[in-house]
Amino acid sequence: MKVFVPLFFSFFMITTLAQERKYVTVKRTVKLMGTNFDITVVAANEEIGYINIDEATAEISRIEKMISSWDPLSETSLINKNAGIRPVKVSYELFKLIERSVQISELTDGAFDISFASIDQVWKFDGSMVYEPTAAEIKKSISKVGYRNIVLDEDARTVFLKSKGMKISFGAIGKGYAVDKAKELLVSKQVVAGVINASGDLTTWGTKASGEKWLIGIANPMNKSKIFTWLPILESSVATSRGFDRYVDFKGKKYSHIIDPRTGYPTTGISSVHVFAKSAEFCDALATAIFIMGIDEGLALVNQLPLTEVILVDSENKMHKSNGILFDD
């Protein structure tokens, strides 16, 4: 027995050291897709952590090149150029993203719509508006908007926009998708934990280096330096949509820069929406849709969806939440 004691003791020491291995937190902010991506990873050391962040950055850049409607060489731009002319064959990845976008449009009765890109900008939120658009101007502004005019052929893997002048863009879902894909890449490379945050569209996995859960603060939209509440996030995603960062005021009524693609009118009554679900892509799209749908309709939808929750703050600074959010007002 004495022969085995040193061997057992050595094995025990190696196992204990492995369990007590110290991790470090590495963070970098990069400008991509027109916004800041804050990428945080938990790694064995700083060098590995920065390599991981470089890999995530490259993945987000790849997605940006695919979905950007500003890049004339992107697949998305090719679809838009051929609106009303012919179907365009696209990559499997982009086809499935568009397909899921259309499905979310159907789920939200058009409150979310990637064809919103073709709206005529009759509302201005840069301080230049001097009068409220007429009903005729607003109706005309949405004449080319409509997800039902996005024709998908799964067998040919083509996308066709029925009307000339019609466009699609991924401004209300693209950041969430990029966040998900960057996380997927890092998890495949055995990165134990992290947070990827694209200006409020974020996803997490694992825990902090200390073993604690990641926390997200729900800000007071009237005073962003104050937090309504802190929520622990584990293996989940969050998207935030804020309405009164930019707005116009007519006759004492504030109109948010978030416009309903079905009517052409800006939203009113909600200051912020925070959606919690597994997928950042879904959170991103649903946050915009709920802002447009309104408090009652938005809560009714979320309360029917599995593993999805929402917190809304109305224009009177009152908080509303779905059934699965368990904290006191």
Backbone hydrogen bonds, N-H to C=O, Kabsch-Sander energy under -0.5 kcal/mol:
donor,donor_aa,acceptor,acceptor_aa,energy
4,F,1,M,-1.0
5,V,1,M,-1.0
7,L,3,V,-0.6
8,F,4,F,-2.6
9,F,5,V,-2.7
10,S,6,P,-2.3
11,F,7,L,-2.3
12,F,8,F,-2.5
13,M,9,F,-2.1
14,I,10,S,-2.3
15,T,11,F,-2.4
16,T,12,F,-2.4
17,L,13,M,-2.5
18,A,14,I,-2.1
19,Q,15,T,-2.1
20,E,16,T,-1.8
21,R,18,A,-1.1
24,V,43,A,-3.1
26,V,24,V,-0.5
26,V,41,V,-2.8
28,R,39,I,-2.0
30,V,37,F,-2.5
32,L,30,V,-0.7
32,L,35,T,-2.4
35,T,32,L,-2.2
37,F,30,V,-3.2
38,D,36,N,-0.6
38,D,197,N,-3.2
39,I,28,R,-2.9
39,I,37,F,-0.8
40,T,38,D,-0.6
40,T,195,V,-3.1
41,V,26,V,-2.7
42,V,193,A,-2.5
43,A,24,V,-2.6
43,A,41,V,-0.6
49,G,45,N,-2.1
50,Y,46,E,-2.6
51,I,47,E,-1.7
52,N,48,I,-2.4
53,I,49,G,-2.0
54,D,50,Y,-2.1
55,E,51,I,-2.0
56,A,52,N,-2.2
57,T,53,I,-2.5
58,A,54,D,-2.1
59,E,55,E,-1.7
60,I,56,A,-2.2
61,S,57,T,-2.3
62,R,58,A,-2.0
63,I,59,E,-1.9
64,E,60,I,-2.3
65,K,61,S,-2.0
66,M,62,R,-1.2
67,I,63,I,-2.5
68,S,64,E,-2.0
74,S,71,D,-1.8
76,T,66,M,-1.2
77,S,68,S,-0.6
78,L,74,S,-1.7
79,I,75,E,-2.0
80,N,76,T,-2.2
81,K,77,S,-2.6
82,N,78,L,-1.2
83,A,80,N,-1.4
84,G,161,L,-3.4
85,I,82,N,-2.3
86,R,82,N,-1.8
88,V,159,V,-2.5
90,V,157,R,-2.2
95,F,91,S,-2.4
96,K,92,Y,-2.4
97,L,93,E,-1.7
98,I,94,L,-2.5
99,E,95,F,-2.5
100,R,96,K,-2.5
101,S,97,L,-2.1
102,V,98,I,-2.3
103,Q,99,E,-1.9
104,I,100,R,-2.1
105,S,101,S,-1.9
106,E,102,V,-2.2
107,L,103,Q,-2.2
108,T,104,I,-2.1
109,D,106,E,-0.9
110,G,105,S,-3.1
111,A,108,T,-1.4
116,F,113,D,-1.7
117,A,114,I,-1.0
118,S,115,S,-2.0
118,S,167,K,-0.6
119,I,116,F,-2.1
120,D,141,S,-2.0
122,V,120,D,-1.9
138,I,134,T,-2.3
139,K,135,A,-2.4
140,K,136,A,-2.3
141,S,137,E,-1.7
142,I,138,I,-0.8
142,I,139,K,-0.8
143,S,140,K,-1.6
145,V,142,I,-1.6
149,N,146,G,-2.0
150,I,147,Y,-1.8
151,V,149,N,-0.8
151,V,160,F,-3.3
152,L,150,I,-0.6
153,D,158,T,-2.1
154,E,152,L,-0.6
157,R,153,D,-1.6
158,T,153,D,-1.6
159,V,88,V,-2.2
160,F,151,V,-2.2
162,K,149,N,-2.3
162,K,160,F,-0.6
166,M,163,S,-1.7
169,S,114,I,-1.7
173,I,170,F,-1.5
174,G,170,F,-3.7
177,Y,173,I,-2.1
178,A,174,G,-2.5
179,V,175,K,-2.5
180,D,176,G,-2.2
181,K,177,Y,-2.4
182,A,178,A,-2.3
183,K,179,V,-2.2
184,E,180,D,-2.7
185,L,181,K,-2.1
186,L,182,A,-2.2
187,V,183,K,-2.9
188,S,184,E,-1.9
189,K,185,L,-0.9
189,K,186,L,-0.6
190,Q,187,V,-1.8
191,V,186,L,-2.3
192,V,42,V,-0.5
192,V,190,Q,-0.6
193,A,42,V,-0.7
194,G,205,W,-2.2
195,V,40,T,-2.2
196,I,203,T,-2.1
197,N,38,D,-2.5
198,A,196,I,-0.5
198,A,201,D,-3.1
199,S,36,N,-0.7
199,S,197,N,-0.8
201,D,198,A,-1.1
202,L,200,G,-0.8
202,L,238,V,-3.2
203,T,196,I,-1.8
204,T,236,S,-2.3
205,W,194,G,-1.8
208,K,212,E,-3.0
211,G,208,K,-2.1
214,W,233,I,-1.0
216,I,231,L,-2.5
218,I,229,T,-3.0
219,A,217,G,-0.8
220,N,223,N,-0.6
220,N,226,K,-2.6
223,N,220,N,-1.4
226,K,223,N,-2.4
228,F,218,I,-3.3
229,T,218,I,-0.8
231,L,216,I,-2.8
233,I,214,W,-3.4
237,S,277,A,-2.8
238,V,202,L,-2.8
239,A,275,V,-1.9
240,T,200,G,-0.5
241,S,273,V,-2.6
243,G,271,S,-2.3
244,F,271,S,-0.6
248,V,255,Y,-2.0
250,F,253,K,-2.1
253,K,250,F,-1.7
255,Y,248,V,-3.1
256,S,267,T,-2.2
257,H,243,G,-1.1
257,H,246,R,-1.4
259,I,257,H,-0.7
260,D,265,Y,-2.6
263,T,260,D,-0.8
264,G,260,D,-3.1
267,T,258,I,-2.5
271,S,313,V,-3.2
272,S,313,V,-1.8
273,V,241,S,-2.2
274,H,311,I,-2.5
275,V,239,A,-2.5
276,F,309,E,-2.9
277,A,237,S,-1.7
281,E,176,G,-0.6
283,C,279,S,-2.1
284,D,280,A,-2.8
285,A,281,E,-2.1
286,L,282,F,-2.7
287,A,283,C,-2.5
288,T,284,D,-1.3
289,A,285,A,-2.0
290,I,286,L,-2.9
291,F,287,A,-1.8
292,I,288,T,-1.5
293,M,289,A,-2.7
294,G,290,I,-2.3
298,G,294,G,-2.3
299,L,295,I,-2.7
300,A,296,D,-2.2
301,L,297,E,-2.0
302,V,298,G,-2.4
303,N,299,L,-2.4
304,Q,301,L,-1.6
305,L,301,L,-0.5
305,L,302,V,-1.4
308,T,305,L,-0.9
309,E,276,F,-2.5
311,I,274,H,-2.3
312,L,320,H,-3.2
313,V,272,S,-2.5
314,D,318,K,-2.7
315,S,269,G,-1.9
317,N,314,D,-2.2
320,H,312,L,-3.3
322,S,310,V,-2.2
325,I,322,S,-1.6
326,L,324,G,-0.8
327,F,325,I,-0.9
